[in-house]
Amino acid sequence: MVYKIQNASEFDQILGNNEKVIVDFWATWCPPCVSIAPVYERLSNEFKNVKFIKIDIDEFPEITQKWQITAMPTFQAFHKGELLDKLVGADPSQLQRLIQALAQA
């Protein structure tokens, strides 16, 4: 299941309380973001040991700036609160590889 954060402090709590987190930085006006959303949702059902969240860059510009998001979609993989790796773009096979690596970390 993909979780949409409600406020900036919640994002920090999720990173602190979950060992493995994958974040989709997206925007409603971004066609590649919309096209990869079903893939992200499907992967969330396959990798149960990873917390999947979405952050709308227009709703949370402070988070977007903090993590230096310059293109959408950007996926960031966090392990124990630290950025492990990232993917810029809507490539389903690369996204799956990123999540598999995180799940095995």
Salt bridges, closest charged atoms under 4 A:
ASP12 OD1 - LYS66 NZ 3.80
GLU19 OE2 - HIS79 NE2 3.40
ASP24 OD2 - LYS54 NZ 3.18
GLU46 OE2 - ARG42 NH1 2.65
